Amino acid sequence: MAQSIINRISNSCSCSRKEAEKYLNGEIQHLRELKELDDLRFSDIVTACESLGLEHDYVEYFIENI
């Protein structure tokens, strides 16, 4: 699943797969930090999807990876 997400990010952001993976990992890390601070909201996950150019269908992926 991660590879298809990286492909989608790469296409939507017009960047390399390596850059897309870096962006994805950065968003996941940010969400993990919010979770550790007990400040994670559903809207934060939706915002992560939107900032990466992903549909909201990928919210589950982020939930599973944080």
LUMLUMDREN-2810 file (N, C-alpha, C; in Angstrom, 1 decimal):
<atoms>
<atom><aa>M</aa><ch>A</ch><at>N</at><xx>0.8</xx><yy>-1.2</yy><zz>0.0</zz></atom>
<atom><aa>M</aa><ch>A</ch><at>CA</at><xx>0.0</xx><yy>0.0</yy><zz>0.0</zz></atom>
<atom><aa>M</aa><ch>A</ch><at>C</at><xx>0.9</xx><yy>1.3</yy><zz>0.0</zz></atom>
<atom><aa>A</aa><ch>A</ch><at>N</at><xx>2.0</xx><yy>1.2</yy><zz>0.7</zz></atom>
<atom><aa>A</aa><ch>A</ch><at>CA</at><xx>2.8</xx><yy>2.4</yy><zz>0.8</zz></atom>
<atom><aa>A</aa><ch>A</ch><at>C</at><xx>3.3</xx><yy>2.8</yy><zz>-0.5</zz></atom>
<atom><aa>Q</aa><ch>A</ch><at>N</at><xx>3.7</xx><yy>1.8</yy><zz>-1.4</zz></atom>
<atom><aa>Q</aa><ch>A</ch><at>CA</at><xx>4.2</xx><yy>2.2</yy><zz>-2.7</zz></atom>
<atom><aa>Q</aa><ch>A</ch><at>C</at><xx>3.1</xx><yy>2.9</yy><zz>-3.6</zz></atom>
<atom><aa>S</aa><ch>A</ch><at>N</at><xx>1.9</xx><yy>2.4</yy><zz>-3.5</zz></atom>
<atom><aa>S</aa><ch>A</ch><at>CA</at><xx>0.9</xx><yy>3.1</yy><zz>-4.3</zz></atom>
<atom><aa>S</aa><ch>A</ch><at>C</at><xx>0.6</xx><yy>4.5</yy><zz>-3.8</zz></atom>
<atom><aa>I</aa><ch>A</ch><at>N</at><xx>0.7</xx><yy>4.7</yy><zz>-2.5</zz></atom>
<atom><aa>I</aa><ch>A</ch><at>CA</at><xx>0.6</xx><yy>6.1</yy><zz>-1.9</zz></atom>
<atom><aa>I</aa><ch>A</ch><at>C</at><xx>1.7</xx><yy>6.9</yy><zz>-2.3</zz></atom>
<atom><aa>I</aa><ch>A</ch><at>N</at><xx>2.9</xx><yy>6.4</yy><zz>-2.3</zz></atom>
<atom><aa>I</aa><ch>A</ch><at>CA</at><xx>4.1</xx><yy>7.2</yy><zz>-2.8</zz></atom>
<atom><aa>I</aa><ch>A</ch><at>C</at><xx>3.9</xx><yy>7.6</yy><zz>-4.2</zz></atom>
<atom><aa>N</aa><ch>A</ch><at>N</at><xx>3.4</xx><yy>6.6</yy><zz>-5.0</zz></atom>
<atom><aa>N</aa><ch>A</ch><at>CA</at><xx>3.2</xx><yy>7.0</yy><zz>-6.5</zz></atom>
<atom><aa>N</aa><ch>A</ch><at>C</at><xx>2.2</xx><yy>8.1</yy><zz>-6.6</zz></atom>
<atom><aa>R</aa><ch>A</ch><at>N</at><xx>1.1</xx><yy>8.0</yy><zz>-5.8</zz></atom>
<atom><aa>R</aa><ch>A</ch><at>CA</at><xx>0.1</xx><yy>9.1</yy><zz>-5.9</zz></atom>
<atom><aa>R</aa><ch>A</ch><at>C</at><xx>0.7</xx><yy>10.4</yy><zz>-5.5</zz></atom>
<atom><aa>I</aa><ch>A</ch><at>N</at><xx>1.4</xx><yy>10.4</yy><zz>-4.4</zz></atom>
<atom><aa>I</aa><ch>A</ch><at>CA</at><xx>2.0</xx><yy>11.7</yy><zz>-3.9</zz></atom>
<atom><aa>I</aa><ch>A</ch><at>C</at><xx>3.0</xx><yy>12.2</yy><zz>-5.0</zz></atom>
<atom><aa>S</aa><ch>A</ch><at>N</at><xx>3.8</xx><yy>11.4</yy><zz>-5.5</zz></atom>
<atom><aa>S</aa><ch>A</ch><at>CA</at><xx>4.7</xx><yy>11.8</yy><zz>-6.6</zz></atom>
<atom><aa>S</aa><ch>A</ch><at>C</at><xx>4.0</xx><yy>12.4</yy><zz>-7.8</zz></atom>
<atom><aa>N</aa><ch>A</ch><at>N</at><xx>2.9</xx><yy>11.8</yy><zz>-8.2</zz></atom>
<atom><aa>N</aa><ch>A</ch><at>CA</at><xx>2.1</xx><yy>12.4</yy><zz>-9.3</zz></atom>
<atom><aa>N</aa><ch>A</ch><at>C</at><xx>1.4</xx><yy>13.7</yy><zz>-8.9</zz></atom>
<atom><aa>S</aa><ch>A</ch><at>N</at><xx>0.9</xx><yy>13.7</yy><zz>-7.7</zz></atom>
<atom><aa>S</aa><ch>A</ch><at>CA</at><xx>0.1</xx><yy>15.0</yy><zz>-7.4</zz></atom>
<atom><aa>S</aa><ch>A</ch><at>C</at><xx>1.0</xx><yy>16.1</yy><zz>-7.1</zz></atom>
<atom><aa>C</aa><ch>A</ch><at>N</at><xx>2.2</xx><yy>15.8</yy><zz>-6.6</zz></atom>
<atom><aa>C</aa><ch>A</ch><at>CA</at><xx>3.2</xx><yy>16.9</yy><zz>-6.2</zz></atom>
<atom><aa>C</aa><ch>A</ch><at>C</at><xx>4.2</xx><yy>17.1</yy><zz>-7.3</zz></atom>
<atom><aa>S</aa><ch>A</ch><at>N</at><xx>4.2</xx><yy>16.3</yy><zz>-8.4</zz></atom>
<atom><aa>S</aa><ch>A</ch><at>CA</at><xx>5.2</xx><yy>16.4</yy><zz>-9.4</zz></atom>
<atom><aa>S</aa><ch>A</ch><at>C</at><xx>6.6</xx><yy>16.4</yy><zz>-8.9</zz></atom>
<atom><aa>C</aa><ch>A</ch><at>N</at><xx>6.8</xx><yy>15.4</yy><zz>-8.1</zz></atom>
<atom><aa>C</aa><ch>A</ch><at>CA</at><xx>8.1</xx><yy>15.2</yy><zz>-7.5</zz></atom>
<atom><aa>C</aa><ch>A</ch><at>C</at><xx>8.6</xx><yy>13.8</yy><zz>-7.7</zz></atom>
<atom><aa>S</aa><ch>A</ch><at>N</at><xx>9.8</xx><yy>13.5</yy><zz>-7.3</zz></atom>
<atom><aa>S</aa><ch>A</ch><at>CA</at><xx>10.4</xx><yy>12.2</yy><zz>-7.4</zz></atom>
<atom><aa>S</aa><ch>A</ch><at>C</at><xx>9.8</xx><yy>11.2</yy><zz>-6.4</zz></atom>
<atom><aa>R</aa><ch>A</ch><at>N</at><xx>9.9</xx><yy>9.9</yy><zz>-6.6</zz></atom>
<atom><aa>R</aa><ch>A</ch><at>CA</at><xx>9.4</xx><yy>9.0</yy><zz>-5.6</zz></atom>
<atom><aa>R</aa><ch>A</ch><at>C</at><xx>10.1</xx><yy>9.1</yy><zz>-4.3</zz></atom>
<atom><aa>K</aa><ch>A</ch><at>N</at><xx>11.4</xx><yy>9.4</yy><zz>-4.4</zz></atom>
<atom><aa>K</aa><ch>A</ch><at>CA</at><xx>12.2</xx><yy>9.6</yy><zz>-3.1</zz></atom>
<atom><aa>K</aa><ch>A</ch><at>C</at><xx>11.7</xx><yy>10.8</yy><zz>-2.3</zz></atom>
<atom><aa>E</aa><ch>A</ch><at>N</at><xx>11.4</xx><yy>11.9</yy><zz>-3.0</zz></atom>
<atom><aa>E</aa><ch>A</ch><at>CA</at><xx>10.9</xx><yy>13.1</yy><zz>-2.4</zz></atom>
<atom><aa>E</aa><ch>A</ch><at>C</at><xx>9.5</xx><yy>12.8</yy><zz>-1.8</zz></atom>
<atom><aa>A</aa><ch>A</ch><at>N</at><xx>8.7</xx><yy>12.1</yy><zz>-2.5</zz></atom>
<atom><aa>A</aa><ch>A</ch><at>CA</at><xx>7.3</xx><yy>11.7</yy><zz>-2.1</zz></atom>
<atom><aa>A</aa><ch>A</ch><at>C</at><xx>7.4</xx><yy>10.9</yy><zz>-0.8</zz></atom>
<atom><aa>E</aa><ch>A</ch><at>N</at><xx>8.3</xx><yy>9.9</yy><zz>-0.8</zz></atom>
<atom><aa>E</aa><ch>A</ch><at>CA</at><xx>8.5</xx><yy>9.1</yy><zz>0.4</zz></atom>
<atom><aa>E</aa><ch>A</ch><at>C</at><xx>8.9</xx><yy>10.0</yy><zz>1.6</zz></atom>
<atom><aa>K</aa><ch>A</ch><at>N</at><xx>9.8</xx><yy>10.9</yy><zz>1.3</zz></atom>
<atom><aa>K</aa><ch>A</ch><at>CA</at><xx>10.2</xx><yy>11.8</yy><zz>2.4</zz></atom>
<atom><aa>K</aa><ch>A</ch><at>C</at><xx>9.1</xx><yy>12.6</yy><zz>2.9</zz></atom>
<atom><aa>Y</aa><ch>A</ch><at>N</at><xx>8.2</xx><yy>13.1</yy><zz>2.0</zz></atom>
<atom><aa>Y</aa><ch>A</ch><at>CA</at><xx>7.0</xx><yy>13.9</yy><zz>2.5</zz></atom>
<atom><aa>Y</aa><ch>A</ch><at>C</at><xx>6.1</xx><yy>13.0</yy><zz>3.3</zz></atom>
<atom><aa>L</aa><ch>A</ch><at>N</at><xx>5.8</xx><yy>11.8</yy><zz>2.8</zz></atom>
<atom><aa>L</aa><ch>A</ch><at>CA</at><xx>5.0</xx><yy>10.9</yy><zz>3.5</zz></atom>
<atom><aa>L</aa><ch>A</ch><at>C</at><xx>5.5</xx><yy>10.6</yy><zz>4.9</zz></atom>
<atom><aa>N</aa><ch>A</ch><at>N</at><xx>6.8</xx><yy>10.3</yy><zz>5.0</zz></atom>
<atom><aa>N</aa><ch>A</ch><at>CA</at><xx>7.4</xx><yy>10.0</yy><zz>6.3</zz></atom>
<atom><aa>N</aa><ch>A</ch><at>C</at><xx>7.3</xx><yy>11.2</yy><zz>7.2</zz></atom>
<atom><aa>G</aa><ch>A</ch><at>N</at><xx>7.5</xx><yy>12.4</yy><zz>6.7</zz></atom>
<atom><aa>G</aa><ch>A</ch><at>CA</at><xx>7.4</xx><yy>13.6</yy><zz>7.5</zz></atom>
<atom><aa>G</aa><ch>A</ch><at>C</at><xx>6.0</xx><yy>13.8</yy><zz>8.1</zz></atom>
<atom><aa>E</aa><ch>A</ch><at>N</at><xx>5.0</xx><yy>13.6</yy><zz>7.3</zz></atom>
<atom><aa>E</aa><ch>A</ch><at>CA</at><xx>3.6</xx><yy>13.7</yy><zz>7.8</zz></atom>
<atom><aa>E</aa><ch>A</ch><at>C</at><xx>3.3</xx><yy>12.7</yy><zz>8.8</zz></atom>
<atom><aa>I</aa><ch>A</ch><at>N</at><xx>3.8</xx><yy>11.4</yy><zz>8.6</zz></atom>
<atom><aa>I</aa><ch>A</ch><at>CA</at><xx>3.5</xx><yy>10.4</yy><zz>9.6</zz></atom>
<atom><aa>I</aa><ch>A</ch><at>C</at><xx>4.2</xx><yy>10.7</yy><zz>10.9</zz></atom>
<atom><aa>Q</aa><ch>A</ch><at>N</at><xx>5.5</xx><yy>11.2</yy><zz>10.8</zz></atom>
<atom><aa>Q</aa><ch>A</ch><at>CA</at><xx>6.2</xx><yy>11.6</yy><zz>12.0</zz></atom>
<atom><aa>Q</aa><ch>A</ch><at>C</at><xx>5.5</xx><yy>12.7</yy><zz>12.8</zz></atom>
<atom><aa>H</aa><ch>A</ch><at>N</at><xx>5.0</xx><yy>13.7</yy><zz>12.0</zz></atom>
<atom><aa>H</aa><ch>A</ch><at>CA</at><xx>4.3</xx><yy>14.8</yy><zz>12.6</zz></atom>
<atom><aa>H</aa><ch>A</ch><at>C</at><xx>3.1</xx><yy>14.3</yy><zz>13.4</zz></atom>
<atom><aa>L</aa><ch>A</ch><at>N</at><xx>2.3</xx><yy>13.4</yy><zz>12.7</zz></atom>
<atom><aa>L</aa><ch>A</ch><at>CA</at><xx>1.1</xx><yy>12.9</yy><zz>13.4</zz></atom>
<atom><aa>L</aa><ch>A</ch><at>C</at><xx>1.5</xx><yy>12.0</yy><zz>14.6</zz></atom>
<atom><aa>R</aa><ch>A</ch><at>N</at><xx>2.6</xx><yy>11.3</yy><zz>14.6</zz></atom>
<atom><aa>R</aa><ch>A</ch><at>CA</at><xx>3.0</xx><yy>10.6</yy><zz>15.8</zz></atom>
<atom><aa>R</aa><ch>A</ch><at>C</at><xx>3.4</xx><yy>11.5</yy><zz>16.9</zz></atom>
<atom><aa>E</aa><ch>A</ch><at>N</at><xx>4.0</xx><yy>12.6</yy><zz>16.6</zz></atom>
<atom><aa>E</aa><ch>A</ch><at>CA</at><xx>4.4</xx><yy>13.6</yy><zz>17.6</zz></atom>
<atom><aa>E</aa><ch>A</ch><at>C</at><xx>3.1</xx><yy>14.2</yy><zz>18.2</zz></atom>
<atom><aa>L</aa><ch>A</ch><at>N</at><xx>2.1</xx><yy>14.5</yy><zz>17.4</zz></atom>
<atom><aa>L</aa><ch>A</ch><at>CA</at><xx>0.8</xx><yy>15.0</yy><zz>18.0</zz></atom>
<atom><aa>L</aa><ch>A</ch><at>C</at><xx>0.2</xx><yy>13.9</yy><zz>18.9</zz></atom>
<atom><aa>K</aa><ch>A</ch><at>N</at><xx>0.3</xx><yy>12.7</yy><zz>18.5</zz></atom>
<atom><aa>K</aa><ch>A</ch><at>CA</at><xx>-0.3</xx><yy>11.6</yy><zz>19.3</zz></atom>
<atom><aa>K</aa><ch>A</ch><at>C</at><xx>0.4</xx><yy>11.5</yy><zz>20.6</zz></atom>
<atom><aa>E</aa><ch>A</ch><at>N</at><xx>1.7</xx><yy>11.6</yy><zz>20.6</zz></atom>
<atom><aa>E</aa><ch>A</ch><at>CA</at><xx>2.5</xx><yy>11.5</yy><zz>21.8</zz></atom>
<atom><aa>E</aa><ch>A</ch><at>C</at><xx>2.1</xx><yy>12.6</yy><zz>22.8</zz></atom>
<atom><aa>L</aa><ch>A</ch><at>N</at><xx>1.8</xx><yy>13.8</yy><zz>22.2</zz></atom>
<atom><aa>L</aa><ch>A</ch><at>CA</at><xx>1.4</xx><yy>14.9</yy><zz>23.0</zz></atom>
<atom><aa>L</aa><ch>A</ch><at>C</at><xx>-0.1</xx><yy>14.9</yy><zz>23.4</zz></atom>
<atom><aa>D</aa><ch>A</ch><at>N</at><xx>-0.7</xx><yy>13.8</yy><zz>23.0</zz></atom>
<atom><aa>D</aa><ch>A</ch><at>CA</at><xx>-2.2</xx><yy>13.6</yy><zz>23.2</zz></atom>
<atom><aa>D</aa><ch>A</ch><at>C</at><xx>-3.0</xx><yy>14.8</yy><zz>22.6</zz></atom>
<atom><aa>D</aa><ch>A</ch><at>N</at><xx>-2.5</xx><yy>15.3</yy><zz>21.5</zz></atom>
<atom><aa>D</aa><ch>A</ch><at>CA</at><xx>-3.1</xx><yy>16.4</yy><zz>20.8</zz></atom>
<atom><aa>D</aa><ch>A</ch><at>C</at><xx>-3.5</xx><yy>16.1</yy><zz>19.3</zz></atom>
<atom><aa>L</aa><ch>A</ch><at>N</at><xx>-3.6</xx><yy>14.8</yy><zz>19.0</zz></atom>
<atom><aa>L</aa><ch>A</ch><at>CA</at><xx>-4.0</xx><yy>14.4</yy><zz>17.7</zz></atom>
<atom><aa>L</aa><ch>A</ch><at>C</at><xx>-5.5</xx><yy>14.4</yy><zz>17.5</zz></atom>
<atom><aa>R</aa><ch>A</ch><at>N</at><xx>-5.9</xx><yy>15.1</yy><zz>16.4</zz></atom>
<atom><aa>R</aa><ch>A</ch><at>CA</at><xx>-7.3</xx><yy>15.2</yy><zz>16.1</zz></atom>
<atom><aa>R</aa><ch>A</ch><at>C</at><xx>-7.5</xx><yy>14.5</yy><zz>14.7</zz></atom>
<atom><aa>F</aa><ch>A</ch><at>N</at><xx>-8.7</xx><yy>14.1</yy><zz>14.4</zz></atom>
<atom><aa>F</aa><ch>A</ch><at>CA</at><xx>-9.0</xx><yy>13.5</yy><zz>13.1</zz></atom>
<atom><aa>F</aa><ch>A</ch><at>C</at><xx>-8.7</xx><yy>14.5</yy><zz>12.0</zz></atom>
<atom><aa>S</aa><ch>A</ch><at>N</at><xx>-9.0</xx><yy>15.8</yy><zz>12.3</zz></atom>
<atom><aa>S</aa><ch>A</ch><at>CA</at><xx>-8.7</xx><yy>16.8</yy><zz>11.3</zz></atom>
<atom><aa>S</aa><ch>A</ch><at>C</at><xx>-7.2</xx><yy>16.9</yy><zz>10.9</zz></atom>
<atom><aa>D</aa><ch>A</ch><at>N</at><xx>-6.3</xx><yy>16.6</yy><zz>11.8</zz></atom>
<atom><aa>D</aa><ch>A</ch><at>CA</at><xx>-4.9</xx><yy>16.6</yy><zz>11.5</zz></atom>
<atom><aa>D</aa><ch>A</ch><at>C</at><xx>-4.6</xx><yy>15.5</yy><zz>10.5</zz></atom>
<atom><aa>I</aa><ch>A</ch><at>N</at><xx>-5.3</xx><yy>14.4</yy><zz>10.6</zz></atom>
<atom><aa>I</aa><ch>A</ch><at>CA</at><xx>-5.0</xx><yy>13.3</yy><zz>9.6</zz></atom>
<atom><aa>I</aa><ch>A</ch><at>C</at><xx>-5.6</xx><yy>13.7</yy><zz>8.2</zz></atom>
<atom><aa>V</aa><ch>A</ch><at>N</at><xx>-6.8</xx><yy>14.3</yy><zz>8.2</zz></atom>
<atom><aa>V</aa><ch>A</ch><at>CA</at><xx>-7.3</xx><yy>14.8</yy><zz>7.0</zz></atom>
<atom><aa>V</aa><ch>A</ch><at>C</at><xx>-6.4</xx><yy>15.8</yy><zz>6.3</zz></atom>
<atom><aa>T</aa><ch>A</ch><at>N</at><xx>-5.9</xx><yy>16.7</yy><zz>7.2</zz></atom>
<atom><aa>T</aa><ch>A</ch><at>CA</at><xx>-5.0</xx><yy>17.8</yy><zz>6.7</zz></atom>
<atom><aa>T</aa><ch>A</ch><at>C</at><xx>-3.7</xx><yy>17.1</yy><zz>6.1</zz></atom>
<atom><aa>A</aa><ch>A</ch><at>N</at><xx>-3.2</xx><yy>16.1</yy><zz>6.7</zz></atom>
<atom><aa>A</aa><ch>A</ch><at>CA</at><xx>-2.0</xx><yy>15.4</yy><zz>6.2</zz></atom>
<atom><aa>A</aa><ch>A</ch><at>C</at><xx>-2.3</xx><yy>14.8</yy><zz>4.8</zz></atom>
<atom><aa>C</aa><ch>A</ch><at>N</at><xx>-3.5</xx><yy>14.2</yy><zz>4.6</zz></atom>
<atom><aa>C</aa><ch>A</ch><at>CA</at><xx>-3.9</xx><yy>13.7</yy><zz>3.3</zz></atom>
<atom><aa>C</aa><ch>A</ch><at>C</at><xx>-3.9</xx><yy>14.8</yy><zz>2.3</zz></atom>
<atom><aa>E</aa><ch>A</ch><at>N</at><xx>-4.6</xx><yy>15.9</yy><zz>2.6</zz></atom>
<atom><aa>E</aa><ch>A</ch><at>CA</at><xx>-4.8</xx><yy>17.0</yy><zz>1.7</zz></atom>
<atom><aa>E</aa><ch>A</ch><at>C</at><xx>-3.4</xx><yy>17.7</yy><zz>1.3</zz></atom>
<atom><aa>S</aa><ch>A</ch><at>N</at><xx>-2.5</xx><yy>17.8</yy><zz>2.3</zz></atom>
<atom><aa>S</aa><ch>A</ch><at>CA</at><xx>-1.2</xx><yy>18.4</yy><zz>2.0</zz></atom>
<atom><aa>S</aa><ch>A</ch><at>C</at><xx>-0.4</xx><yy>17.5</yy><zz>1.1</zz></atom>
<atom><aa>L</aa><ch>A</ch><at>N</at><xx>-0.6</xx><yy>16.2</yy><zz>1.1</zz></atom>
<atom><aa>L</aa><ch>A</ch><at>CA</at><xx>0.1</xx><yy>15.3</yy><zz>0.2</zz></atom>
<atom><aa>L</aa><ch>A</ch><at>C</at><xx>-0.6</xx><yy>15.1</yy><zz>-1.1</zz></atom>
<atom><aa>G</aa><ch>A</ch><at>N</at><xx>-1.8</xx><yy>15.7</yy><zz>-1.3</zz></atom>
<atom><aa>G</aa><ch>A</ch><at>CA</at><xx>-2.6</xx><yy>15.5</yy><zz>-2.5</zz></atom>
<atom><aa>G</aa><ch>A</ch><at>C</at><xx>-3.3</xx><yy>14.2</yy><zz>-2.6</zz></atom>
<atom><aa>L</aa><ch>A</ch><at>N</at><xx>-3.6</xx><yy>13.6</yy><zz>-1.4</zz></atom>
<atom><aa>L</aa><ch>A</ch><at>CA</at><xx>-4.3</xx><yy>12.4</yy><zz>-1.4</zz></atom>
<atom><aa>L</aa><ch>A</ch><at>C</at><xx>-5.8</xx><yy>12.6</yy><zz>-1.0</zz></atom>
<atom><aa>E</aa><ch>A</ch><at>N</at><xx>-6.6</xx><yy>11.6</yy><zz>-1.5</zz></atom>
<atom><aa>E</aa><ch>A</ch><at>CA</at><xx>-8.0</xx><yy>11.7</yy><zz>-1.2</zz></atom>
<atom><aa>E</aa><ch>A</ch><at>C</at><xx>-8.1</xx><yy>11.3</yy><zz>0.3</zz></atom>
<atom><aa>H</aa><ch>A</ch><at>N</at><xx>-9.3</xx><yy>11.6</yy><zz>0.9</zz></atom>
<atom><aa>H</aa><ch>A</ch><at>CA</at><xx>-9.5</xx><yy>11.2</yy><zz>2.3</zz></atom>
<atom><aa>H</aa><ch>A</ch><at>C</at><xx>-9.6</xx><yy>9.7</yy><zz>2.5</zz></atom>
<atom><aa>D</aa><ch>A</ch><at>N</at><xx>-9.7</xx><yy>9.0</yy><zz>1.4</zz></atom>
<atom><aa>D</aa><ch>A</ch><at>CA</at><xx>-9.7</xx><yy>7.5</yy><zz>1.5</zz></atom>
<atom><aa>D</aa><ch>A</ch><at>C</at><xx>-8.5</xx><yy>6.9</yy><zz>2.2</zz></atom>
<atom><aa>Y</aa><ch>A</ch><at>N</at><xx>-7.4</xx><yy>7.7</yy><zz>2.2</zz></atom>
<atom><aa>Y</aa><ch>A</ch><at>CA</at><xx>-6.2</xx><yy>7.3</yy><zz>2.8</zz></atom>
<atom><aa>Y</aa><ch>A</ch><at>C</at><xx>-6.0</xx><yy>7.5</yy><zz>4.3</zz></atom>
<atom><aa>V</aa><ch>A</ch><at>N</at><xx>-7.1</xx><yy>8.1</yy><zz>4.9</zz></atom>
<atom><aa>V</aa><ch>A</ch><at>CA</at><xx>-7.0</xx><yy>8.3</yy><zz>6.4</zz></atom>
<atom><aa>V</aa><ch>A</ch><at>C</at><xx>-6.7</xx><yy>7.1</yy><zz>7.1</zz></atom>
<atom><aa>E</aa><ch>A</ch><at>N</at><xx>-7.3</xx><yy>5.9</yy><zz>6.7</zz></atom>
<atom><aa>E</aa><ch>A</ch><at>CA</at><xx>-7.1</xx><yy>4.6</yy><zz>7.4</zz></atom>
<atom><aa>E</aa><ch>A</ch><at>C</at><xx>-5.6</xx><yy>4.3</yy><zz>7.4</zz></atom>
<atom><aa>Y</aa><ch>A</ch><at>N</at><xx>-4.9</xx><yy>4.5</yy><zz>6.3</zz></atom>
<atom><aa>Y</aa><ch>A</ch><at>CA</at><xx>-3.5</xx><yy>4.3</yy><zz>6.2</zz></atom>
<atom><aa>Y</aa><ch>A</ch><at>C</at><xx>-2.7</xx><yy>5.0</yy><zz>7.3</zz></atom>
<atom><aa>F</aa><ch>A</ch><at>N</at><xx>-3.0</xx><yy>6.3</yy><zz>7.4</zz></atom>
<atom><aa>F</aa><ch>A</ch><at>CA</at><xx>-2.3</xx><yy>7.1</yy><zz>8.4</zz></atom>
<atom><aa>F</aa><ch>A</ch><at>C</at><xx>-2.6</xx><yy>6.6</yy><zz>9.8</zz></atom>
<atom><aa>I</aa><ch>A</ch><at>N</at><xx>-3.9</xx><yy>6.3</yy><zz>10.1</zz></atom>
<atom><aa>I</aa><ch>A</ch><at>CA</at><xx>-4.3</xx><yy>5.8</yy><zz>11.4</zz></atom>
<atom><aa>I</aa><ch>A</ch><at>C</at><xx>-3.5</xx><yy>4.5</yy><zz>11.7</zz></atom>
<atom><aa>E</aa><ch>A</ch><at>N</at><xx>-3.4</xx><yy>3.6</yy><zz>10.8</zz></atom>
<atom><aa>E</aa><ch>A</ch><at>CA</at><xx>-2.6</xx><yy>2.4</yy><zz>11.0</zz></atom>
<atom><aa>E</aa><ch>A</ch><at>C</at><xx>-1.1</xx><yy>2.6</yy><zz>11.2</zz></atom>
<atom><aa>N</aa><ch>A</ch><at>N</at><xx>-0.6</xx><yy>3.7</yy><zz>10.7</zz></atom>
<atom><aa>N</aa><ch>A</ch><at>CA</at><xx>0.8</xx><yy>3.9</yy><zz>10.8</zz></atom>
<atom><aa>N</aa><ch>A</ch><at>C</at><xx>1.3</xx><yy>4.9</yy><zz>11.8</zz></atom>
<atom><aa>I</aa><ch>A</ch><at>N</at><xx>0.3</xx><yy>5.3</yy><zz>12.6</zz></atom>
<atom><aa>I</aa><ch>A</ch><at>CA</at><xx>0.7</xx><yy>6.2</yy><zz>13.7</zz></atom>
<atom><aa>I</aa><ch>A</ch><at>C</at><xx>0.5</xx><yy>5.4</yy><zz>15.0</zz></atom>
</atoms>
